[in-house]
Amino acid sequence: MSDNLLAKSFDLCCIVHCNIDFVEGACDSRTHSCRRRARHCRAKGICEFSAGTQRYIRRSLDVGLERTDACQRWSRDVVERAGIRVQERVYEKLSEIRGRVPEDLGLEWVEPFMAPLVTVSAFDLSQDRLPSFSAYRFLYERLIGAAAPLASGRILCGGFAPHIAPERRLDLLQSISENAATAPCLVNA
């Protein structure tokens, strides 16, 4: 097998293990391992999260971007299969949300954009798999796009849904950095 073909097969290994976008040279073809995978993932942001959070993010991306049969790929039992089916129904709102990403910050976009987004956010936050603002932002930047404004506003609204425990609300609030909380909400910047 040529070195180029061998390198491509090991890069495929990185795609399978990381389940994130491919960056050439992410895997070390000489050792048949993904030694640099951790550095590659950190650059993408996912390795900073626990294994459970990473799994939920990957599953959510498969559901939200309709990439695979999420039940077949991610469910380990009947309860998890039922949870994924509920998530699929909730995530049906994502195409509507993506179509409503505002072009400016006028008040007329707040309800059409934020109302369905808060519903989806509240669902994800109630699953207790996104323990911090950074995990939430990582997922939602990929589900609806990095240009969507008010990331901190979305997590605050979703985090204050009545079914979110008060301790969980406090954890979410404390995970928002001052920079994120005070960042300008510029769209298409």
C-alpha positions in Angstrom: 0.0 0.0 0.0 1.4 3.4 -0.9 2.2 5.9 1.8 -0.4 8.3 0.4 -3.1 5.7 0.5 -2.0 4.5 3.9 -2.2 8.1 5.2 -5.7 8.5 3.8 -6.9 5.3 5.5 -5.6 6.5 8.9 -7.1 9.9 8.3 -10.4 8.1 7.8 -9.7 6.4 11.2 -9.6 9.9 12.7 -12.9 10.9 11.1 -14.6 7.7 12.5 -13.1 8.2 16.0 -13.6 12.0 16.2 -16.8 12.1 14.1 -16.0 15.7 13.2 -14.8 17.4 10.1 -11.7 16.1 8.5 -8.4 18.0 8.6 -5.6 16.6 6.5 -2.8 15.2 8.5 -4.8 14.7 11.7 -3.6 11.1 12.1 -0.1 9.6 12.3 0.1 7.0 9.5 3.4 5.6 10.7 2.1 4.3 14.0 -1.4 3.2 12.7 -2.8 5.4 15.5 -4.4 8.8 15.9 -1.8 10.3 18.2 -2.6 13.7 17.0 -6.3 13.2 17.2 -6.6 14.7 20.6 -4.8 17.9 19.4 -7.0 17.9 16.3 -10.2 17.5 18.4 -9.1 20.2 20.9 -8.6 22.6 17.9 -12.2 21.8 17.0 -13.3 22.1 20.7 -14.9 18.8 21.3 -12.2 17.2 23.4 -12.6 19.6 26.3 -15.9 17.9 27.1 -16.5 14.7 29.0 -17.1 11.5 27.1 -20.8 11.6 27.8 -21.1 15.2 26.6 -19.1 14.3 23.4 -21.5 11.4 22.8 -24.6 13.6 23.3 -23.2 16.2 20.9 -22.3 13.7 18.2 -25.7 12.1 18.6 -27.4 15.4 18.5 -25.5 16.4 15.3 -26.6 13.2 13.7 -30.2 13.8 14.6 -30.2 17.5 13.8 -28.3 17.3 10.5 -30.1 14.1 9.6 -26.8 12.4 8.9 -27.5 8.8 9.8 -30.2 6.7 11.6 -29.4 8.0 15.0 -31.4 5.2 16.8 -29.4 2.5 15.0 -26.1 4.2 15.7 -26.5 5.6 19.2 -29.2 3.8 21.1 -28.0 1.2 23.6 -31.4 0.2 24.9 -35.1 0.8 24.6 -35.1 3.9 26.8 -32.4 5.6 24.9 -34.1 4.7 21.6 -37.3 6.4 22.9 -35.2 9.5 23.9 -33.7 9.7 20.4 -37.2 9.5 18.9 -38.3 12.4 21.1 -35.2 14.4 20.1 -36.0 13.8 16.4 -39.4 15.3 16.9 -38.1 18.3 18.8 -35.3 18.8 16.3 -37.9 19.1 13.5 -38.0 22.8 14.4 -34.3 23.2 13.4 -35.0 23.7 9.7 -37.5 26.4 10.6 -35.0 28.0 12.9 -32.2 27.9 10.3 -34.5 29.7 7.9 -35.2 32.4 10.4 -31.7 33.4 11.4 -32.0 37.2 11.4 -30.1 39.5 9.2 -30.3 42.4 11.7 -31.1 42.8 15.4 -34.5 44.4 15.1 -37.2 43.4 17.6 -39.3 42.0 14.8 -37.1 38.9 14.6 -37.0 38.0 18.3 -40.2 36.0 18.5 -40.0 34.1 15.2 -36.4 33.2 15.7 -36.0 32.8 19.5 -39.3 31.1 20.4 -38.7 27.8 18.6 -35.0 28.0 19.4 -35.7 28.3 23.2 -38.0 25.3 22.9 -35.2 23.2 21.3 -32.6 24.6 23.7 -34.8 23.8 26.8 -35.1 20.2 25.5 -31.3 19.8 25.2 -30.6 21.4 28.5 -33.2 19.3 30.3 -31.3 16.1 29.1 -28.4 17.1 31.5 -25.9 16.2 28.8 -24.7 19.8 28.1 -23.2 20.8 31.4 -21.8 24.2 30.4 -22.3 27.1 28.1 -19.3 26.1 26.0 -20.8 22.6 25.3 -24.2 24.2 24.4 -22.5 26.8 22.2 -20.4 24.1 20.5 -23.5 22.1 19.6 -25.7 25.0 18.5 -23.0 26.6 16.4 -23.0 23.4 14.4 -26.8 22.9 14.4 -27.9 26.4 13.3 -24.6 28.1 12.3 -22.1 30.3 14.0 -23.7 33.5 12.6 -26.8 33.0 14.7 -26.9 35.7 17.4 -27.4 35.8 21.1 -25.9 32.4 22.1 -25.9 33.5 25.8 -29.5 34.6 25.5 -30.6 31.3 24.1 -29.0 29.3 26.9 -30.4 31.7 29.5 -33.9 31.4 28.2 -33.7 27.6 27.8 -32.0 27.2 31.1 -34.8 29.0 32.9 -37.5 26.7 31.6 -39.7 25.5 34.5 -38.5 21.8 34.3 -34.8 22.8 34.7 -33.7 22.2 38.3 -32.6 25.4 40.2 -29.1 23.9 40.8 -28.8 23.2 37.1 -29.7 26.8 36.3 -27.0 28.0 38.7 -24.4 25.7 37.0 -25.4 27.0 33.6 -25.3 30.6 34.6 -21.9 30.2 36.3 -20.5 28.6 33.1 -21.0 31.7 31.0 -17.9 33.8 30.9 -18.1 37.5 31.3 -16.9 37.9 27.7 -19.6 35.6 26.4 -22.3 37.3 28.5 -21.3 40.8 27.3 -20.3 40.0 23.7 -22.0 42.1 21.0 -24.8 40.3 19.3 -23.8 41.2 15.8 -25.2 39.2 12.9 -23.2 38.5 9.8 -20.2 40.1 11.4 
